[in-house]
Structure formats: C-alpha cells, structure tokens
Amino acid sequence: MNQKTAIVTGTSSGIGLGLVKTLLANGYSVVANARTLTQSNTLQSSEHCFLVDGDVGNKSLGEELSKVAIENTGRIDLLVNNAGIFVPGNFHEYSEEQYRSIMGTNADGFFYVTQPAVRHMLKQQSGHVVTISTTLAVQPIRGLNAFGTYFSKGAINAATKSLAIEYADSGIRFNAVGAGIIDTPMHKPENHDYLKGLHPIHRLGSVEEVVDAVLYLEHASFTTGEVLHVDGGAHAGRW
C-alpha cells in the first residue's frame, strides 16, 4: 500500500494547518484534529481528510484519533503532535489552573495521543512520531519566563530520545522539531520586532520552514531521537 496515513493535532491554523495541506498534497491521508476544527472552516472533510474535534488532554480523544485512522485507512504511518499552548509568567505566580492547563495539553496530550498510535504502529512494525517542541526547552531566555513551557517541552525532548531507543527494534522512530518563534496567528504583528530579536538570524521562522523540517524527518529513515532545531540559531547559545 503506497498511500500513507498521518494524524496531526492542532490543525486549525499555523503550523498544524500547513502540515495538513502539505501532507495531503504529498499523497497522505490525514486525520486532522483541533478543539473546534469543524467550526473553524479552515479544512474540509474529504475522501482523504478526516476532521476530529476535541482536546488532546482528554484520553478518549487520543483513542478516537487512532480509531478514525484505522477504520478509514487501516494504518498509521505518521503522528505529528503539534497541539501545544504557551503560558508566560513567573514561576512563583503560576496558578494551579495555569499549570494544569499547559500540562494537560503539552504533556498529557502527548501521552494520550501517542500511546494508542504506537500500539497500532507496533502491529505494523513501522511508524514515525514527530512532536513540535521549542528551542526554549534547551536555551531559556532571561526575562522570558514561562515555566510550564520549559518544563513540559523539556520532558517532550527527553521522551523523544528515550522512546527512540525503546522502539528502535520495532521500526518506530521518534523525532522532534525544536521551533523558534514562528510567524503564526499566535503572535501579534506589534510584537514581531521584539520576537525577531530572540534569534541570531534576526527574523521570525515561517510555517513552511517547520513543515519542511517535519518532511525531512519523515523521509530520513536513519534519523531517530533527534530534536531538529528550526530556530535561527537560538539553541546554539548566547549571542
């Protein structure tokens, strides 16, 4: 079977939306997810595009995504954990609600969505999981306080490496993209000048550049356990 199937979360805009469109153009069937995806009108259901509403922080949603993929295509070749949230603030001022919210999406979402997908990949003895992480997990920035992001995405990077080793003999690869600040609707235009200064290459990254990184990792069959930084050099150190 030549046609591959991908699951992508957080697809109502930005990186996730770009990924779905590119994967469809490259012949994939795609199960696309966001909390209110069917109401956003950014994607349309089709023979090869299946829209699923829901919060990745709910266990049942993760199981549903794999179920939709298997029932409609019989396989899961690629999972892109793209859904994530950023909550800035000082650690000592974080509320429990803020903490639960960011961990629910970034950490619980990874677990709930990835585990059922991996179970199916084990049956195939093949598959690939890519998670969109952040360069902040390895290169914090003074004054940009966001404990939840550093904590949850640092855990994602560690999981990517450990799971790559755990499942290497099963034909399943795990990689991540350590993204810098990407030009998406998440960032208001009036903040762009400040955000550009967070990269040695003094600009924002593009959605297309992150999508290209995911496609590279998808095709790089000898690459696993990698956190590929698409961040204008920010991970390299102070500048």
C-alpha positions as YAML, in Angstrom:
chain: A
units: angstrom
residues:
- id: 1
  name: MET
  ca: [0.00, 0.00, 0.00]
- id: 2
  name: ASN
  ca: [1.66, 3.22, -1.17]
- id: 3
  name: GLN
  ca: [-0.66, 5.76, 0.45]
- id: 4
  name: LYS
  ca: [0.38, 6.66, 3.98]
- id: 5
  name: THR
  ca: [-1.78, 7.93, 6.81]
- id: 6
  name: ALA
  ca: [-0.90, 10.75, 9.19]
- id: 7
  name: ILE
  ca: [-2.53, 12.07, 12.36]
- id: 8
  name: VAL
  ca: [-1.90, 15.76, 13.06]
- id: 9
  name: THR
  ca: [-3.10, 17.68, 16.12]
- id: 10
  name: GLY
  ca: [-3.60, 21.41, 16.49]
- id: 11
  name: THR
  ca: [-4.58, 21.96, 12.87]
- id: 12
  name: SER
  ca: [-6.99, 24.90, 12.88]
- id: 13
  name: SER
  ca: [-4.23, 27.37, 11.96]
- id: 14
  name: GLY
  ca: [-0.49, 27.95, 11.78]
- id: 15
  name: ILE
  ca: [1.91, 25.01, 11.69]
- id: 16
  name: GLY
  ca: [-0.76, 22.34, 12.01]
- id: 17
  name: LEU
  ca: [-2.82, 23.71, 9.15]
- id: 18
  name: GLY
  ca: [0.28, 23.98, 6.98]
- id: 19
  name: LEU
  ca: [1.21, 20.38, 7.78]
- id: 20
  name: VAL
  ca: [-2.19, 19.01, 6.82]
- id: 21
  name: LYS
  ca: [-2.25, 20.84, 3.50]
- id: 22
  name: THR
  ca: [1.28, 19.74, 2.64]
- id: 23
  name: LEU
  ca: [0.74, 16.11, 3.65]
- id: 24
  name: LEU
  ca: [-2.46, 15.92, 1.59]
- id: 25
  name: ALA
  ca: [-0.57, 17.41, -1.38]
- id: 26
  name: ASN
  ca: [2.06, 14.71, -0.90]
- id: 27
  name: GLY
  ca: [-0.48, 11.90, -1.13]
- id: 28
  name: TYR
  ca: [-1.12, 11.20, 2.55]
- id: 29
  name: SER
  ca: [-4.49, 10.56, 4.09]
- id: 30
  name: VAL
  ca: [-4.75, 12.80, 7.15]
- id: 31
  name: VAL
  ca: [-6.72, 12.66, 10.37]
- id: 32
  name: ALA
  ca: [-6.73, 16.31, 11.47]
- id: 33
  name: ASN
  ca: [-7.61, 17.49, 14.96]
- id: 34
  name: ALA
  ca: [-8.25, 20.69, 16.87]
- id: 35
  name: ARG
  ca: [-10.65, 21.58, 19.66]
- id: 36
  name: THR
  ca: [-13.26, 23.13, 17.35]
- id: 37
  name: LEU
  ca: [-11.84, 22.19, 13.97]
- id: 38
  name: THR
  ca: [-15.13, 21.58, 12.20]
- id: 39
  name: GLN
  ca: [-16.30, 25.07, 13.17]
- id: 40
  name: SER
  ca: [-13.14, 26.84, 12.02]
- id: 41
  name: ASN
  ca: [-13.80, 26.19, 8.30]
- id: 42
  name: THR
  ca: [-10.05, 26.08, 7.64]
- id: 43
  name: LEU
  ca: [-10.19, 22.46, 6.45]
- id: 44
  name: GLN
  ca: [-12.85, 20.46, 4.70]
- id: 45
  name: SER
  ca: [-13.64, 16.78, 5.11]
- id: 46
  name: SER
  ca: [-12.82, 14.70, 2.07]
- id: 47
  name: GLU
  ca: [-12.01, 11.18, 0.97]
- id: 48
  name: HIS
  ca: [-8.52, 11.58, 2.39]
- id: 49
  name: CYS
  ca: [-9.03, 14.21, 5.11]
- id: 50
  name: PHE
  ca: [-10.89, 13.32, 8.30]
- id: 51
  name: LEU
  ca: [-11.70, 16.07, 10.80]
- id: 52
  name: VAL
  ca: [-11.97, 15.27, 14.51]
- id: 53
  name: ASP
  ca: [-12.89, 17.86, 17.14]
- id: 54
  name: GLY
  ca: [-11.55, 17.51, 20.66]
- id: 55
  name: ASP
  ca: [-9.00, 18.37, 23.33]
- id: 56
  name: VAL
  ca: [-5.80, 16.29, 23.23]
- id: 57
  name: GLY
  ca: [-5.75, 16.47, 27.02]
- id: 58
  name: ASN
  ca: [-8.68, 14.03, 27.07]
- id: 59
  name: LYS
  ca: [-7.73, 10.37, 26.89]
- id: 60
  name: SER
  ca: [-10.78, 9.48, 24.79]
- id: 61
  name: LEU
  ca: [-9.73, 11.92, 22.06]
- id: 62
  name: GLY
  ca: [-6.37, 10.23, 21.63]
- id: 63
  name: GLU
  ca: [-8.05, 6.87, 21.24]
- id: 64
  name: GLU
  ca: [-10.57, 8.36, 18.80]
- id: 65
  name: LEU
  ca: [-7.87, 9.75, 16.50]
- id: 66
  name: SER
  ca: [-6.25, 6.33, 16.09]
- id: 67
  name: LYS
  ca: [-9.64, 4.69, 15.68]
- id: 68
  name: VAL
  ca: [-10.60, 7.07, 12.86]
- id: 69
  name: ALA
  ca: [-7.28, 6.43, 11.10]
- id: 70
  name: ILE
  ca: [-7.54, 2.65, 11.35]
- id: 71
  name: GLU
  ca: [-11.22, 2.43, 10.42]
- id: 72
  name: ASN
  ca: [-10.78, 4.61, 7.33]
- id: 73
  name: THR
  ca: [-7.32, 3.68, 6.09]
- id: 74
  name: GLY
  ca: [-6.15, 0.63, 8.03]
- id: 75
  name: ARG
  ca: [-2.87, 2.17, 9.16]
- id: 76
  name: ILE
  ca: [-0.99, 4.93, 10.99]
- id: 77
  name: ASP
  ca: [2.36, 5.89, 9.46]
- id: 78
  name: LEU
  ca: [2.99, 9.33, 10.93]
- id: 79
  name: LEU
  ca: [1.80, 11.12, 14.04]
- id: 80
  name: VAL
  ca: [2.60, 14.81, 14.44]
- id: 81
  name: ASN
  ca: [1.96, 16.09, 17.96]
- id: 82
  name: ASN
  ca: [1.58, 19.75, 17.12]
- id: 83
  name: ALA
  ca: [-1.06, 20.92, 19.62]
- id: 84
  name: GLY
  ca: [0.50, 22.99, 22.37]
- id: 85
  name: ILE
  ca: [-0.01, 26.08, 24.48]
- id: 86
  name: PHE
  ca: [2.30, 28.77, 25.85]
- id: 87
  name: VAL
  ca: [1.56, 30.39, 29.21]
- id: 88
  name: PRO
  ca: [4.07, 33.12, 30.18]
- id: 89
  name: GLY
  ca: [4.54, 34.13, 33.79]
- id: 90
  name: ASN
  ca: [6.79, 33.96, 36.82]
- id: 91
  name: PHE
  ca: [7.05, 30.54, 38.45]
- id: 92
  name: HIS
  ca: [6.02, 31.78, 41.89]
- id: 93
  name: GLU
  ca: [2.89, 33.37, 40.41]
- id: 94
  name: TYR
  ca: [1.71, 30.40, 38.35]
- id: 95
  name: SER
  ca: [-1.77, 29.31, 39.36]
- id: 96
  name: GLU
  ca: [-2.67, 25.66, 39.60]
- id: 97
  name: GLU
  ca: [-5.21, 26.27, 36.82]
- id: 98
  name: GLN
  ca: [-2.47, 27.57, 34.52]
- id: 99
  name: TYR
  ca: [-0.21, 24.66, 35.41]
- id: 100
  name: ARG
  ca: [-2.94, 22.06, 34.79]
- id: 101
  name: SER
  ca: [-3.90, 23.70, 31.52]
- id: 102
  name: ILE
  ca: [-0.43, 23.70, 29.99]
- id: 103
  name: MET
  ca: [0.46, 20.22, 31.25]
- id: 104
  name: GLY
  ca: [-2.90, 18.91, 30.07]
- id: 105
  name: THR
  ca: [-2.21, 19.99, 26.51]
- id: 106
  name: ASN
  ca: [1.57, 19.68, 26.22]
- id: 107
  name: ALA
  ca: [2.30, 16.63, 28.39]
- id: 108
  name: ASP
  ca: [-0.97, 14.70, 28.81]
- id: 109
  name: GLY
  ca: [-1.78, 15.37, 25.15]
- id: 110
  name: PHE
  ca: [1.49, 13.76, 24.08]
- id: 111
  name: PHE
  ca: [0.78, 10.69, 26.21]
- id: 112
  name: TYR
  ca: [-2.89, 10.26, 25.32]
- id: 113
  name: VAL
  ca: [-2.44, 10.72, 21.57]
- id: 114
  name: THR
  ca: [0.86, 8.91, 21.14]
- id: 115
  name: GLN
  ca: [0.21, 5.75, 23.14]
- id: 116
  name: PRO
  ca: [-2.69, 4.35, 21.07]
- id: 117
  name: ALA
  ca: [-0.93, 5.34, 17.85]
- id: 118
  name: VAL
  ca: [2.20, 3.46, 18.89]
- id: 119
  name: ARG
  ca: [0.14, 0.37, 19.70]
- id: 120
  name: HIS
  ca: [-1.03, 0.29, 16.09]
- id: 121
  name: MET
  ca: [2.46, 1.06, 14.77]
- id: 122
  name: LEU
  ca: [3.73, -1.96, 16.70]
- id: 123
  name: LYS
  ca: [1.34, -4.17, 14.75]
- id: 124
  name: GLN
  ca: [2.73, -2.71, 11.51]
- id: 125
  name: GLN
  ca: [6.33, -2.82, 12.79]
- id: 126
  name: SER
  ca: [6.71, 0.67, 11.37]
- id: 127
  name: GLY
  ca: [5.77, 4.26, 12.11]
- id: 128
  name: HIS
  ca: [7.05, 7.72, 12.96]
- id: 129
  name: VAL
  ca: [6.17, 10.18, 15.72]
- id: 130
  name: VAL
  ca: [7.21, 13.82, 15.40]
- id: 131
  name: THR
  ca: [6.47, 16.32, 18.15]
- id: 132
  name: ILE
  ca: [6.68, 20.09, 17.76]
- id: 133
  name: SER
  ca: [8.82, 21.26, 20.66]
- id: 134
  name: THR
  ca: [10.56, 24.57, 21.25]
- id: 135
  name: THR
  ca: [14.13, 25.80, 21.32]
- id: 136
  name: LEU
  ca: [13.32, 27.35, 24.73]
- id: 137
  name: ALA
  ca: [13.49, 23.84, 26.21]
- id: 138
  name: VAL
  ca: [17.26, 23.79, 25.68]
- id: 139
  name: GLN
  ca: [18.05, 27.53, 25.63]
- id: 140
  name: PRO
  ca: [15.98, 29.54, 28.12]
- id: 141
  name: ILE
  ca: [15.95, 33.31, 27.68]
- id: 142
  name: ARG
  ca: [16.37, 35.73, 30.56]
- id: 143
  name: GLY
  ca: [13.19, 37.71, 31.03]
- id: 144
  name: LEU
  ca: [11.05, 35.31, 29.00]
- id: 145
  name: ASN
  ca: [9.57, 33.47, 31.96]
- id: 146
  name: ALA
  ca: [7.29, 30.58, 31.05]
- id: 147
  name: PHE
  ca: [7.87, 27.71, 33.48]
- id: 148
  name: GLY
  ca: [5.16, 25.49, 32.01]
- id: 149
  name: THR
  ca: [6.65, 25.61, 28.53]
- id: 150
  name: TYR
  ca: [10.21, 24.93, 29.69]
- id: 151
  name: PHE
  ca: [9.01, 22.09, 31.92]
- id: 152
  name: SER
  ca: [6.62, 20.36, 29.53]
- id: 153
  name: LYS
  ca: [8.66, 20.72, 26.34]
- id: 154
  name: GLY
  ca: [11.85, 19.69, 28.13]
- id: 155
  name: ALA
  ca: [10.00, 16.50, 29.06]
- id: 156
  name: ILE
  ca: [8.94, 16.05, 25.42]
- id: 157
  name: ASN
  ca: [12.55, 16.25, 24.28]
- id: 158
  name: ALA
  ca: [13.57, 13.64, 26.86]
- id: 159
  name: ALA
  ca: [10.68, 11.38, 25.85]
- id: 160
  name: THR
  ca: [11.66, 11.70, 22.19]
- id: 161
  name: LYS
  ca: [15.13, 10.37, 22.93]
- id: 162
  name: SER
  ca: [14.08, 7.60, 25.31]
- id: 163
  name: LEU
  ca: [11.26, 6.33, 23.12]
- id: 164
  name: ALA
  ca: [13.52, 6.36, 20.07]
- id: 165
  name: ILE
  ca: [15.72, 3.83, 21.84]
- id: 166
  name: GLU
  ca: [12.81, 1.85, 23.29]
- id: 167
  name: TYR
  ca: [11.15, 1.28, 19.90]
- id: 168
  name: ALA
  ca: [14.10, 1.23, 17.50]
- id: 169
  name: ASP
  ca: [13.88, -2.54, 17.13]
- id: 170
  name: SER
  ca: [10.17, -2.25, 16.30]
- id: 171
  name: GLY
  ca: [10.65, 0.02, 13.30]
- id: 172
  name: ILE
  ca: [9.14, 3.05, 15.04]
- id: 173
  name: ARG
  ca: [11.04, 6.35, 15.02]
- id: 174
  name: PHE
  ca: [10.63, 9.34, 17.34]
- id: 175
  name: ASN
  ca: [11.82, 12.84, 16.49]
- id: 176
  name: ALA
  ca: [11.01, 16.42, 17.40]
- id: 177
  name: VAL
  ca: [11.30, 19.89, 15.91]
- id: 178
  name: GLY
  ca: [12.73, 22.49, 18.29]
- id: 179
  name: ALA
  ca: [10.98, 25.51, 16.85]
- id: 180
  name: GLY
  ca: [11.93, 29.12, 17.41]
- id: 181
  name: ILE
  ca: [9.34, 31.89, 17.18]
- id: 182
  name: ILE
  ca: [7.27, 31.12, 14.11]
- id: 183
  name: ASP
  ca: [5.13, 33.63, 12.25]
- id: 184
  name: THR
  ca: [1.64, 32.33, 13.06]
- id: 185
  name: PRO
  ca: [-1.60, 33.97, 14.25]
- id: 186
  name: MET
  ca: [-0.41, 33.25, 17.82]
- id: 187
  name: HIS
  ca: [1.91, 36.27, 17.65]
- id: 188
  name: LYS
  ca: [0.53, 39.77, 17.19]
- id: 189
  name: PRO
  ca: [2.26, 41.87, 14.49]
- id: 190
  name: GLU
  ca: [3.08, 44.62, 17.01]
- id: 191
  name: ASN
  ca: [5.27, 42.10, 18.90]
- id: 192
  name: HIS
  ca: [7.22, 40.89, 15.87]
- id: 193
  name: ASP
  ca: [10.19, 43.27, 16.24]
- id: 194
  name: TYR
  ca: [10.84, 42.05, 19.80]
- id: 195
  name: LEU
  ca: [10.36, 38.42, 18.82]
- id: 196
  name: LYS
  ca: [12.78, 38.69, 15.90]
- id: 197
  name: GLY
  ca: [15.46, 39.64, 18.40]
- id: 198
  name: LEU
  ca: [15.17, 36.24, 20.07]
- id: 199
  name: HIS
  ca: [17.05, 34.65, 17.16]
- id: 200
  name: PRO
  ca: [20.61, 35.21, 15.94]
- id: 201
  name: ILE
  ca: [19.13, 35.16, 12.44]
- id: 202
  name: HIS
  ca: [17.06, 38.25, 13.06]
- id: 203
  name: ARG
  ca: [13.63, 37.26, 11.80]
- id: 204
  name: LEU
  ca: [10.70, 35.00, 12.58]
- id: 205
  name: GLY
  ca: [10.58, 31.49, 11.21]
- id: 206
  name: SER
  ca: [7.90, 30.55, 8.70]
- id: 207
  name: VAL
  ca: [5.31, 27.79, 8.87]
- id: 208
  name: GLU
  ca: [6.80, 26.38, 5.68]
- id: 209
  name: GLU
  ca: [10.20, 26.01, 7.33]
- id: 210
  name: VAL
  ca: [8.75, 23.91, 10.15]
- id: 211
  name: VAL
  ca: [6.74, 21.85, 7.68]
- id: 212
  name: ASP
  ca: [9.92, 21.25, 5.67]
- id: 213
  name: ALA
  ca: [11.65, 20.03, 8.84]
- id: 214
  name: VAL
  ca: [8.87, 17.55, 9.55]
- id: 215
  name: LEU
  ca: [9.01, 16.27, 5.97]
- id: 216
  name: TYR
  ca: [12.78, 15.91, 6.21]
- id: 217
  name: LEU
  ca: [12.46, 13.86, 9.39]
- id: 218
  name: GLU
  ca: [9.73, 11.77, 7.80]
- id: 219
  name: HIS
  ca: [11.99, 10.87, 4.89]
- id: 220
  name: ALA
  ca: [15.18, 10.50, 6.95]
- id: 221
  name: SER
  ca: [14.78, 6.81, 7.79]
- id: 222
  name: PHE
  ca: [18.13, 6.59, 9.62]
- id: 223
  name: THR
  ca: [17.25, 9.51, 11.92]
- id: 224
  name: THR
  ca: [15.59, 8.89, 15.29]
- id: 225
  name: GLY
  ca: [15.87, 10.50, 18.70]
- id: 226
  name: GLU
  ca: [16.64, 13.82, 17.03]
- id: 227
  name: VAL
  ca: [15.48, 17.28, 18.12]
- id: 228
  name: LEU
  ca: [15.90, 19.26, 14.91]
- id: 229
  name: HIS
  ca: [16.14, 22.96, 15.72]
- id: 230
  name: VAL
  ca: [14.42, 25.37, 13.36]
- id: 231
  name: ASP
  ca: [15.14, 28.49, 15.36]
- id: 232
  name: GLY
  ca: [17.53, 30.81, 13.55]
- id: 233
  name: GLY
  ca: [20.40, 29.53, 15.68]
- id: 234
  name: ALA
  ca: [18.84, 30.33, 19.06]
- id: 235
  name: HIS
  ca: [19.67, 26.92, 20.54]
- id: 236
  name: ALA
  ca: [23.39, 27.42, 19.91]
- id: 237
  name: GLY
  ca: [23.87, 29.68, 22.94]
- id: 238
  name: ARG
  ca: [24.01, 33.33, 23.93]
- id: 239
  name: TRP
  ca: [24.63, 35.99, 21.31]
...
